Amino acid sequence: MQLIHYKIHFMKHKPFSPNHIVVYLIQCILIVIISASVSAVEGIKPYIMEAYQLRVNGKADQAEELLRQNLKTDSTNAYAWFELARTRNHIFLGQGQFSPEGWGEVLGYAEKSVKLDPDDEVLAFYYAVCRLTDAFISLMQGKEDAKDKTKAAAESFRYVLKINPGCFAAQLYLIDIYGMLPEEMGGDKAIARVIADEMKSQQAVYQAMGLARLMPDTADMVLYWQKVGNEAGMHSQVMEELGRAYLLKSDTENGKKYFYDAVQSDPSKKYLTMNLVRYYLMRSQQDQVNKDMYLKCAVEMANNYIQSDPQPIPPLKAHAYSILAMISMSSNNQDEGNKYNEMAAAIDPYGSKASGMPSDIIYSPPDKVKIAYNSFFMPF
């Protein structure tokens, strides 16, 4: 089975979802940074940092070997297992072929790290995300264990909240699980509502994100986010959500405007440029009359991302070139597509082949991991 995406996304907003569900395969789309970066973590030994540097500079195979060699004598180092899990995650994304066994390996190493350091929020959060991905793999394949795996993922996010009750990302994931999935897949809107209500005493913008997931299909999300902006201030996250709401209504100009405003307000959100690439690719599939125009816009956005300052780290730059290759191939330009694939491989032969933006939690330095909410239920 070809690896098209690394996660499954459910959309409920027209015009992109006439049946209210759009399925993409396994990870990497929008990344919404919810928590502050975690500062230096004690116990991260030099070889772990060395492995990370190898990995983000196109040498994931060497990083894996270094970690495995050191784990022979340092087998109780939780962050070594965490980095091994992320390394396998990195390699998994670059394989281009879906492998349940490959993801099981990632999940196993992530679980090992949590068992060794059960009070570490970053380790617990990453494991919960891996659990949720595992559940969606089963959902995608129609396996009978999908509901049980979804329940296990929810329990893992609740465990994160025991460590840090204020982890917005974990709360939003739980709202996604309970609020967006049907009951037969583990959904329970009543539970989702309770979690959203519990966020009232916390930052209004993040509670608004949770409540947005529970809005009916007929709700005008542009008006919703305009109201949030008026009441809570035009936070960069509000700009992002408002831009997305416009794009879901096929209002390209306003969607771009608010995405650009969000990036200007918070440069760490430049991933939104690649989200616009996804938007244009979707539009090219839906509007065959204007397909070439949308593909041209997608190419422009991908090149803007590649040339942005500061430059994307190598794995993300390689990913952008892979997207350009995919666009060229879809335009029957095989030679150009091959050229872009060669450029991507020269930067990082293990760069993601998924069409969605890889999560920053995979690529942050081990001592400065960003806890992030990567919605499984939005297309861009």
Contacts in CASP RR format, 6 or more apart in sequence:
PFRMAT RR
TARGET T0000
AUTHOR 0000-0000-0000
METHOD contacts of the structure
MODEL  1
MQLIHYKIHFMKHKPFSPNHIVVYLIQCILIVIISASVSAVEGIKPYIME
AYQLRVNGKADQAEELLRQNLKTDSTNAYAWFELARTRNHIFLGQGQFSP
EGWGEVLGYAEKSVKLDPDDEVLAFYYAVCRLTDAFISLMQGKEDAKDKT
KAAAESFRYVLKINPGCFAAQLYLIDIYGMLPEEMGGDKAIARVIADEMK
SQQAVYQAMGLARLMPDTADMVLYWQKVGNEAGMHSQVMEELGRAYLLKS
DTENGKKYFYDAVQSDPSKKYLTMNLVRYYLMRSQQDQVNKDMYLKCAVE
MANNYIQSDPQPIPPLKAHAYSILAMISMSSNNQDEGNKYNEMAAAIDPY
GSKASGMPSDIIYSPPDKVKIAYNSFFMPF
1 25 0 8 1.000
1 97 0 8 1.000
1 98 0 8 1.000
2 25 0 8 1.000
2 96 0 8 1.000
2 97 0 8 1.000
2 98 0 8 1.000
3 25 0 8 1.000
3 26 0 8 1.000
3 93 0 8 1.000
3 94 0 8 1.000
3 95 0 8 1.000
3 96 0 8 1.000
3 97 0 8 1.000
3 98 0 8 1.000
3 353 0 8 1.000
3 354 0 8 1.000
4 24 0 8 1.000
4 25 0 8 1.000
4 354 0 8 1.000
4 355 0 8 1.000
5 24 0 8 1.000
5 25 0 8 1.000
5 26 0 8 1.000
5 27 0 8 1.000
5 28 0 8 1.000
5 29 0 8 1.000
5 354 0 8 1.000
5 355 0 8 1.000
5 356 0 8 1.000
6 25 0 8 1.000
6 26 0 8 1.000
6 27 0 8 1.000
6 28 0 8 1.000
6 93 0 8 1.000
6 133 0 8 1.000
6 352 0 8 1.000
6 354 0 8 1.000
6 356 0 8 1.000
6 358 0 8 1.000
7 24 0 8 1.000
7 25 0 8 1.000
7 26 0 8 1.000
7 27 0 8 1.000
7 28 0 8 1.000
7 29 0 8 1.000
7 133 0 8 1.000
7 136 0 8 1.000
7 374 0 8 1.000
7 376 0 8 1.000
8 23 0 8 1.000
8 24 0 8 1.000
8 25 0 8 1.000
8 26 0 8 1.000
8 136 0 8 1.000
8 139 0 8 1.000
8 140 0 8 1.000
8 376 0 8 1.000
9 22 0 8 1.000
9 23 0 8 1.000
9 24 0 8 1.000
9 29 0 8 1.000
9 375 0 8 1.000
9 376 0 8 1.000
9 377 0 8 1.000
9 378 0 8 1.000
9 379 0 8 1.000
10 20 0 8 1.000
10 21 0 8 1.000
10 22 0 8 1.000
10 23 0 8 1.000
10 180 0 8 1.000
10 181 0 8 1.000
10 376 0 8 1.000
10 377 0 8 1.000
11 17 0 8 1.000
11 20 0 8 1.000
11 21 0 8 1.000
11 22 0 8 1.000
11 248 0 8 1.000
11 377 0 8 1.000
11 378 0 8 1.000
11 379 0 8 1.000
12 20 0 8 1.000
12 21 0 8 1.000
12 180 0 8 1.000
12 217 0 8 1.000
12 377 0 8 1.000
13 217 0 8 1.000
13 221 0 8 1.000
13 245 0 8 1.000
13 248 0 8 1.000
13 249 0 8 1.000
14 217 0 8 1.000
14 248 0 8 1.000
15 249 0 8 1.000
15 250 0 8 1.000
15 286 0 8 1.000
16 22 0 8 1.000
16 248 0 8 1.000
16 282 0 8 1.000
16 286 0 8 1.000
16 379 0 8 1.000
20 217 0 8 1.000
22 379 0 8 1.000
23 140 0 8 1.000
24 355 0 8 1.000
24 356 0 8 1.000
24 379 0 8 1.000
25 98 0 8 1.000
25 140 0 8 1.000
26 98 0 8 1.000
26 103 0 8 1.000
26 133 0 8 1.000
26 136 0 8 1.000
26 137 0 8 1.000
26 140 0 8 1.000
26 354 0 8 1.000
27 93 0 8 1.000
27 133 0 8 1.000
27 354 0 8 1.000
27 356 0 8 1.000
27 358 0 8 1.000
27 359 0 8 1.000
27 374 0 8 1.000
28 93 0 8 1.000
28 352 0 8 1.000
28 354 0 8 1.000
28 355 0 8 1.000
28 356 0 8 1.000
28 357 0 8 1.000
28 358 0 8 1.000
28 359 0 8 1.000
28 374 0 8 1.000
29 275 0 8 1.000
29 278 0 8 1.000
29 356 0 8 1.000
29 357 0 8 1.000
29 374 0 8 1.000
29 375 0 8 1.000
29 378 0 8 1.000
29 379 0 8 1.000
29 380 0 8 1.000
30 244 0 8 1.000
30 271 0 8 1.000
30 272 0 8 1.000
30 275 0 8 1.000
30 357 0 8 1.000
30 374 0 8 1.000
30 375 0 8 1.000
30 378 0 8 1.000
30 380 0 8 1.000
31 271 0 8 1.000
31 357 0 8 1.000
31 359 0 8 1.000
31 360 0 8 1.000
31 372 0 8 1.000
31 374 0 8 1.000
32 209 0 8 1.000
32 237 0 8 1.000
32 240 0 8 1.000
32 372 0 8 1.000
32 373 0 8 1.000
32 374 0 8 1.000
32 375 0 8 1.000
33 268 0 8 1.000
33 269 0 8 1.000
33 360 0 8 1.000
33 370 0 8 1.000
33 372 0 8 1.000
33 373 0 8 1.000
34 167 0 8 1.000
34 168 0 8 1.000
34 169 0 8 1.000
34 172 0 8 1.000
34 206 0 8 1.000
34 371 0 8 1.000
34 372 0 8 1.000
34 373 0 8 1.000
35 167 0 8 1.000
35 168 0 8 1.000
35 169 0 8 1.000
35 370 0 8 1.000
35 371 0 8 1.000
35 372 0 8 1.000
37 364 0 8 1.000
37 368 0 8 1.000
37 369 0 8 1.000
37 370 0 8 1.000
38 121 0 8 1.000
38 122 0 8 1.000
38 367 0 8 1.000
38 368 0 8 1.000
38 369 0 8 1.000
38 370 0 8 1.000
38 371 0 8 1.000
39 367 0 8 1.000
39 368 0 8 1.000
40 367 0 8 1.000
40 368 0 8 1.000
41 79 0 8 1.000
41 120 0 8 1.000
41 122 0 8 1.000
41 366 0 8 1.000
41 367 0 8 1.000
43 77 0 8 1.000
43 79 0 8 1.000
44 79 0 8 1.000
44 366 0 8 1.000
44 367 0 8 1.000
45 70 0 8 1.000
45 74 0 8 1.000
45 77 0 8 1.000
45 79 0 8 1.000
45 80 0 8 1.000
47 66 0 8 1.000
47 67 0 8 1.000
47 70 0 8 1.000
47 80 0 8 1.000
48 67 0 8 1.000
48 70 0 8 1.000
48 77 0 8 1.000
48 79 0 8 1.000
48 80 0 8 1.000
48 83 0 8 1.000
48 366 0 8 1.000
49 365 0 8 1.000
49 366 0 8 1.000
49 367 0 8 1.000
50 66 0 8 1.000
51 63 0 8 1.000
51 64 0 8 1.000
51 66 0 8 1.000
51 67 0 8 1.000
51 83 0 8 1.000
51 87 0 8 1.000
52 63 0 8 1.000
52 83 0 8 1.000
52 365 0 8 1.000
52 366 0 8 1.000
54 60 0 8 1.000
54 62 0 8 1.000
54 63 0 8 1.000
54 66 0 8 1.000
55 63 0 8 1.000
55 86 0 8 1.000
55 87 0 8 1.000
55 90 0 8 1.000
55 350 0 8 1.000
56 313 0 8 1.000
56 314 0 8 1.000
56 315 0 8 1.000
56 363 0 8 1.000
57 314 0 8 1.000
57 348 0 8 1.000
58 314 0 8 1.000
58 315 0 8 1.000
58 318 0 8 1.000
58 347 0 8 1.000
58 348 0 8 1.000
58 349 0 8 1.000
58 350 0 8 1.000
58 351 0 8 1.000
60 87 0 8 1.000
60 90 0 8 1.000
60 91 0 8 1.000
60 348 0 8 1.000
60 350 0 8 1.000
61 91 0 8 1.000
61 350 0 8 1.000
63 83 0 8 1.000
63 87 0 8 1.000
64 84 0 8 1.000
64 87 0 8 1.000
64 88 0 8 1.000
64 91 0 8 1.000
67 80 0 8 1.000
67 83 0 8 1.000
67 84 0 8 1.000
67 87 0 8 1.000
68 84 0 8 1.000
70 77 0 8 1.000
70 80 0 8 1.000
71 77 0 8 1.000
71 80 0 8 1.000
71 81 0 8 1.000
71 84 0 8 1.000
74 80 0 8 1.000
76 116 0 8 1.000
77 116 0 8 1.000
78 112 0 8 1.000
78 113 0 8 1.000
78 114 0 8 1.000
78 116 0 8 1.000
78 117 0 8 1.000
78 120 0 8 1.000
78 123 0 8 1.000
79 113 0 8 1.000
79 117 0 8 1.000
79 123 0 8 1.000
79 366 0 8 1.000
81 109 0 8 1.000
81 110 0 8 1.000
81 112 0 8 1.000
81 113 0 8 1.000
81 116 0 8 1.000
82 109 0 8 1.000
82 110 0 8 1.000
82 113 0 8 1.000
82 122 0 8 1.000
82 123 0 8 1.000
82 126 0 8 1.000
82 366 0 8 1.000
83 366 0 8 1.000
84 109 0 8 1.000
85 106 0 8 1.000
85 107 0 8 1.000
85 108 0 8 1.000
85 109 0 8 1.000
85 110 0 8 1.000
85 112 0 8 1.000
85 113 0 8 1.000
85 126 0 8 1.000
85 130 0 8 1.000
86 126 0 8 1.000
86 361 0 8 1.000
86 362 0 8 1.000
88 102 0 8 1.000
88 105 0 8 1.000
88 106 0 8 1.000
88 109 0 8 1.000
89 106 0 8 1.000
89 130 0 8 1.000
89 362 0 8 1.000
90 315 0 8 1.000
90 350 0 8 1.000
90 351 0 8 1.000
90 352 0 8 1.000
90 362 0 8 1.000
90 363 0 8 1.000
91 350 0 8 1.000
92 99 0 8 1.000
92 102 0 8 1.000
92 103 0 8 1.000
92 106 0 8 1.000
93 350 0 8 1.000
93 351 0 8 1.000
93 352 0 8 1.000
93 353 0 8 1.000
93 354 0 8 1.000
93 358 0 8 1.000
93 362 0 8 1.000
94 350 0 8 1.000
94 351 0 8 1.000
94 352 0 8 1.000
94 353 0 8 1.000
94 354 0 8 1.000
95 353 0 8 1.000
96 353 0 8 1.000
100 137 0 8 1.000
100 141 0 8 1.000
103 130 0 8 1.000
103 133 0 8 1.000
103 134 0 8 1.000
103 137 0 8 1.000
104 134 0 8 1.000
106 130 0 8 1.000
107 127 0 8 1.000
107 130 0 8 1.000
107 131 0 8 1.000
107 134 0 8 1.000
110 123 0 8 1.000
110 126 0 8 1.000
110 127 0 8 1.000
110 130 0 8 1.000
111 127 0 8 1.000
111 130 0 8 1.000
113 120 0 8 1.000
113 123 0 8 1.000
113 126 0 8 1.000
113 127 0 8 1.000
114 120 0 8 1.000
114 123 0 8 1.000
114 124 0 8 1.000
114 127 0 8 1.000
117 123 0 8 1.000
118 124 0 8 1.000
119 163 0 8 1.000
120 163 0 8 1.000
121 160 0 8 1.000
121 163 0 8 1.000
121 164 0 8 1.000
121 167 0 8 1.000
121 371 0 8 1.000
122 369 0 8 1.000
122 371 0 8 1.000
124 156 0 8 1.000
124 159 0 8 1.000
124 160 0 8 1.000
124 163 0 8 1.000
125 160 0 8 1.000
125 167 0 8 1.000
125 169 0 8 1.000
125 170 0 8 1.000
125 361 0 8 1.000
125 371 0 8 1.000
126 361 0 8 1.000
126 369 0 8 1.000
127 156 0 8 1.000
128 153 0 8 1.000
128 156 0 8 1.000
128 157 0 8 1.000
128 159 0 8 1.000
128 160 0 8 1.000
128 170 0 8 1.000
128 173 0 8 1.000
129 173 0 8 1.000
129 359 0 8 1.000
129 361 0 8 1.000
129 374 0 8 1.000
131 149 0 8 1.000
131 152 0 8 1.000
131 153 0 8 1.000
131 156 0 8 1.000
132 150 0 8 1.000
132 153 0 8 1.000
132 156 0 8 1.000
132 157 0 8 1.000
132 173 0 8 1.000
132 177 0 8 1.000
132 376 0 8 1.000
134 149 0 8 1.000
134 153 0 8 1.000
135 146 0 8 1.000
135 149 0 8 1.000
135 150 0 8 1.000
135 152 0 8 1.000
135 153 0 8 1.000
136 376 0 8 1.000
138 145 0 8 1.000
138 146 0 8 1.000
138 149 0 8 1.000
139 146 0 8 1.000
139 150 0 8 1.000
139 185 0 8 1.000
146 185 0 8 1.000
147 184 0 8 1.000
147 185 0 8 1.000
147 186 0 8 1.000
150 177 0 8 1.000
150 181 0 8 1.000
150 185 0 8 1.000
150 186 0 8 1.000
150 187 0 8 1.000
151 186 0 8 1.000
153 177 0 8 1.000
154 174 0 8 1.000
154 177 0 8 1.000
154 178 0 8 1.000
157 170 0 8 1.000
157 173 0 8 1.000
157 174 0 8 1.000
157 177 0 8 1.000
158 170 0 8 1.000
158 174 0 8 1.000
160 167 0 8 1.000
160 170 0 8 1.000
161 167 0 8 1.000
161 170 0 8 1.000
161 171 0 8 1.000
164 170 0 8 1.000
166 202 0 8 1.000
167 371 0 8 1.000
168 199 0 8 1.000
168 202 0 8 1.000
168 203 0 8 1.000
168 206 0 8 1.000
168 373 0 8 1.000
169 371 0 8 1.000
169 372 0 8 1.000
169 373 0 8 1.000
171 195 0 8 1.000
171 198 0 8 1.000
171 199 0 8 1.000
171 206 0 8 1.000
171 210 0 8 1.000
172 206 0 8 1.000
172 209 0 8 1.000
172 210 0 8 1.000
172 213 0 8 1.000
172 373 0 8 1.000
172 375 0 8 1.000
173 373 0 8 1.000
174 191 0 8 1.000
174 192 0 8 1.000
174 195 0 8 1.000
175 192 0 8 1.000
175 195 0 8 1.000
175 196 0 8 1.000
175 210 0 8 1.000
175 213 0 8 1.000
175 214 0 8 1.000
176 213 0 8 1.000
176 375 0 8 1.000
176 376 0 8 1.000
176 377 0 8 1.000
177 186 0 8 1.000
177 187 0 8 1.000
177 192 0 8 1.000
178 186 0 8 1.000
178 187 0 8 1.000
178 188 0 8 1.000
178 189 0 8 1.000
178 191 0 8 1.000
178 192 0 8 1.000
178 195 0 8 1.000
179 187 0 8 1.000
179 188 0 8 1.000
179 189 0 8 1.000
179 191 0 8 1.000
179 192 0 8 1.000
179 213 0 8 1.000
179 214 0 8 1.000
180 187 0 8 1.000
180 213 0 8 1.000
180 376 0 8 1.000
180 377 0 8 1.000
181 187 0 8 1.000
189 214 0 8 1.000
192 213 0 8 1.000
192 214 0 8 1.000
193 214 0 8 1.000
196 207 0 8 1.000
196 210 0 8 1.000
196 211 0 8 1.000
196 213 0 8 1.000
196 214 0 8 1.000
199 206 0 8 1.000
199 207 0 8 1.000
199 210 0 8 1.000
200 207 0 8 1.000
204 228 0 8 1.000
204 231 0 8 1.000
204 232 0 8 1.000
205 228 0 8 1.000
205 232 0 8 1.000
205 235 0 8 1.000
205 237 0 8 1.000
205 238 0 8 1.000
206 237 0 8 1.000
208 224 0 8 1.000
208 225 0 8 1.000
208 228 0 8 1.000
208 232 0 8 1.000
208 238 0 8 1.000
208 241 0 8 1.000
209 237 0 8 1.000
209 241 0 8 1.000
212 221 0 8 1.000
212 224 0 8 1.000
212 225 0 8 1.000
212 241 0 8 1.000
213 377 0 8 1.000
215 221 0 8 1.000
215 224 0 8 1.000
221 241 0 8 1.000
221 245 0 8 1.000
221 248 0 8 1.000
222 242 0 8 1.000
222 245 0 8 1.000
222 246 0 8 1.000
222 249 0 8 1.000
222 251 0 8 1.000
224 245 0 8 1.000
225 238 0 8 1.000
225 241 0 8 1.000
225 242 0 8 1.000
225 243 0 8 1.000
225 245 0 8 1.000
226 242 0 8 1.000
228 238 0 8 1.000
228 241 0 8 1.000
229 235 0 8 1.000
229 238 0 8 1.000
229 242 0 8 1.000
232 238 0 8 1.000
236 262 0 8 1.000
236 265 0 8 1.000
236 266 0 8 1.000
236 269 0 8 1.000
237 262 0 8 1.000
239 258 0 8 1.000
239 259 0 8 1.000
239 261 0 8 1.000
239 262 0 8 1.000
239 265 0 8 1.000
240 258 0 8 1.000
240 259 0 8 1.000
240 262 0 8 1.000
240 269 0 8 1.000
240 272 0 8 1.000
242 255 0 8 1.000
242 258 0 8 1.000
243 254 0 8 1.000
243 255 0 8 1.000
243 257 0 8 1.000
243 258 0 8 1.000
243 259 0 8 1.000
243 262 0 8 1.000
244 255 0 8 1.000
244 259 0 8 1.000
244 275 0 8 1.000
244 378 0 8 1.000
244 380 0 8 1.000
246 252 0 8 1.000
246 254 0 8 1.000
246 255 0 8 1.000
246 258 0 8 1.000
247 255 0 8 1.000
247 279 0 8 1.000
247 380 0 8 1.000
250 283 0 8 1.000
252 279 0 8 1.000
252 283 0 8 1.000
256 276 0 8 1.000
259 272 0 8 1.000
259 273 0 8 1.000
259 275 0 8 1.000
259 276 0 8 1.000
262 269 0 8 1.000
262 272 0 8 1.000
263 269 0 8 1.000
263 270 0 8 1.000
263 272 0 8 1.000
263 273 0 8 1.000
270 305 0 8 1.000
270 308 0 8 1.000
271 357 0 8 1.000
271 360 0 8 1.000
273 301 0 8 1.000
273 304 0 8 1.000
273 305 0 8 1.000
273 308 0 8 1.000
274 301 0 8 1.000
274 302 0 8 1.000
274 305 0 8 1.000
274 320 0 8 1.000
274 323 0 8 1.000
274 356 0 8 1.000
274 357 0 8 1.000
275 357 0 8 1.000
275 380 0 8 1.000
276 297 0 8 1.000
276 298 0 8 1.000
276 301 0 8 1.000
276 380 0 8 1.000
277 298 0 8 1.000
277 301 0 8 1.000
277 302 0 8 1.000
277 305 0 8 1.000
277 323 0 8 1.000
278 355 0 8 1.000
278 356 0 8 1.000
278 357 0 8 1.000
278 379 0 8 1.000
278 380 0 8 1.000
279 379 0 8 1.000
279 380 0 8 1.000
280 294 0 8 1.000
280 295 0 8 1.000
280 297 0 8 1.000
280 298 0 8 1.000
280 301 0 8 1.000
281 294 0 8 1.000
281 295 0 8 1.000
281 298 0 8 1.000
281 327 0 8 1.000
281 355 0 8 1.000
282 379 0 8 1.000
282 380 0 8 1.000
283 290 0 8 1.000
283 294 0 8 1.000
284 290 0 8 1.000
284 291 0 8 1.000
284 292 0 8 1.000
284 294 0 8 1.000
284 295 0 8 1.000
284 298 0 8 1.000
284 330 0 8 1.000
285 291 0 8 1.000
287 294 0 8 1.000
292 331 0 8 1.000
295 327 0 8 1.000
295 330 0 8 1.000
295 331 0 8 1.000
298 323 0 8 1.000
298 327 0 8 1.000
299 324 0 8 1.000
299 327 0 8 1.000
302 320 0 8 1.000
302 323 0 8 1.000
302 324 0 8 1.000
302 327 0 8 1.000
303 324 0 8 1.000
305 312 0 8 1.000
305 320 0 8 1.000
306 312 0 8 1.000
306 317 0 8 1.000
306 320 0 8 1.000
306 321 0 8 1.000
311 317 0 8 1.000
312 320 0 8 1.000
313 363 0 8 1.000
314 347 0 8 1.000
314 348 0 8 1.000
315 348 0 8 1.000
315 350 0 8 1.000
315 351 0 8 1.000
315 352 0 8 1.000
315 358 0 8 1.000
315 363 0 8 1.000
316 357 0 8 1.000
316 358 0 8 1.000
316 363 0 8 1.000
317 347 0 8 1.000
317 348 0 8 1.000
318 344 0 8 1.000
318 345 0 8 1.000
318 347 0 8 1.000
318 348 0 8 1.000
318 351 0 8 1.000
318 352 0 8 1.000
319 344 0 8 1.000
319 351 0 8 1.000
319 352 0 8 1.000
319 354 0 8 1.000
319 357 0 8 1.000
319 358 0 8 1.000
321 340 0 8 1.000
321 341 0 8 1.000
321 343 0 8 1.000
321 344 0 8 1.000
321 347 0 8 1.000
322 340 0 8 1.000
322 341 0 8 1.000
322 344 0 8 1.000
322 351 0 8 1.000
322 352 0 8 1.000
322 353 0 8 1.000
323 355 0 8 1.000
324 337 0 8 1.000
324 340 0 8 1.000
325 337 0 8 1.000
325 338 0 8 1.000
325 339 0 8 1.000
325 340 0 8 1.000
325 341 0 8 1.000
325 344 0 8 1.000
326 355 0 8 1.000
328 334 0 8 1.000
328 336 0 8 1.000
328 337 0 8 1.000
328 339 0 8 1.000
328 340 0 8 1.000
329 337 0 8 1.000
344 351 0 8 1.000
352 358 0 8 1.000
359 372 0 8 1.000
359 374 0 8 1.000
360 370 0 8 1.000
360 372 0 8 1.000
361 369 0 8 1.000
361 370 0 8 1.000
361 371 0 8 1.000
361 372 0 8 1.000
361 374 0 8 1.000
364 370 0 8 1.000
END
